[in-house]
Amino acid sequence: MIKSYLYIEKTQHKGKAVFTNEKIAAGTVIEIAPVIVMSKSDRVYLDKTLLHDYIFEWGKNKDKCAMALGTIPIYNHSYKSNCEYFMDFEDDTILIKTVSSIKKGEELTINYNGDWNDGKKVWFETR
């Protein structure tokens, strides 16, 4: 499930990004996407590719990895994101929910650390 008012557009500095055509209230679920779950041994190979930046640690023990489908791989990182994600290990899905109200035309972001306001350094340099 992806809300129809979401769209993808290229940005000047961050590549592609997810935006909205409508105002969105805080606490709104805007996407539920399936994931492809892979083993820890698969991750060794994935970490040697560009997909390294797009996979999630998966499982209660983080003993697997997953590639999200939908627009999940397009959300850019922000340490103070306006959305957060939740992993459902039983249904093999990731849910995106807004944490603040979002204006029409605004970019939707997630914090790659998991919590929407986690300031822990990510593995790449941010702008």
N, C-alpha and C positions, 0 to 999 in steps of 0.2 A: 504494500500500500504506500503510495506516494501522493501527497496532496497535489491537486492539479495546478495550484498557483505557484508551485516551485519551478524554477527554470535554471539552466546552466548557461553561464556566460564567461567569456575569457576576460581576465583582469590584466592590468598593466604589469604587475609585479609577482603575482602568485599563480599564474596559469589560469586554469578554469576554476570556477567557484559556483556555489549554489546561492541563488537569490530568490526573492519572493515578489509576486505581482500584487499581493494584498497585504494589508496589515494583519499580523498574527498576534493573538493574545498569549501571555505567559502561560505555561503549563499545557500547551497544545502539542499533541502527538502529530508530527508532520510526516513521519516515514517509519515503516516497519519493513525491513529488508531481510531476505534469506541470506545465509552465509554458506560457503563451501568449507567444511571442516577438513583439516589435514593433520597428519601426524607430526610429532616432534622431529622425526627424521626427515620429513618433507621440508620442514622449515630450514634445515641446514642448506638445502639447495635453493630455496626461495630467498634466503638472506644474501645470496650471491647475485641476485637479479634486482631489477627496478621494483619488482613486487614487494621487496622488503619494506618499502615505505607505505604499503597499502594493506598489510596483513595485521591482524589482531592476535594477541595471545588469547588462547581459548581454553575453556574448561575451568572448573572450580579450582583445580590445582595448576592451572596454566601449563598443562602438559601437552597441549595441542596448539594449532594455530588455525585461523580462519580468514578467508577472503570474503568480504562483504560484497553483495550485489546492489542493485539499485543505484542511487546517487551517493551512497555512503562514501565511496572513495574520493568523491569530489569536494566534500566539505573541507575547508581549510582550517588550520589550527589557529587558535587564539588562547592566550593564557586567561583571558576574561571572556570566554565564549558566550554567545547568546543562546546556545543549545547544549544539551548534553546527550550522551548515548548510554543505553542500557543493553547489556548482553543477556539473552535468554538461552542458556545452555541446553535446556530441554527441547525447545522448539527450533534451535539453531537459527535464531534471528537476532538482529540488532534494531533497537527502537531509538528514534531521534525525537526529543521533546524540547520545546523552547523553555528557557529559564527566565526570560524577560520578554516584554512585548517587543515586537519587531515591526519596523516601518516598511511600507511598500517600497520596493527597490533596494532594501538593505541586504547585505550579504549575511548568510547564515553560517556560523562557525561552530566548531566543537573543539574542546581541549583534548589533544591526543593523549594526555596523561590519564584521562578517564573522568575526573571530577572537573566540572565546568570552570572552577577558579583555582586549580592546582598550578602553582608557580614553579614546580620542578622542571629543570631544563629538559627539553626534548633533544633528540639525537641529531637535529639539523639546526642551522642558524635561521632565526626568525627575523622578519622585517617589521 
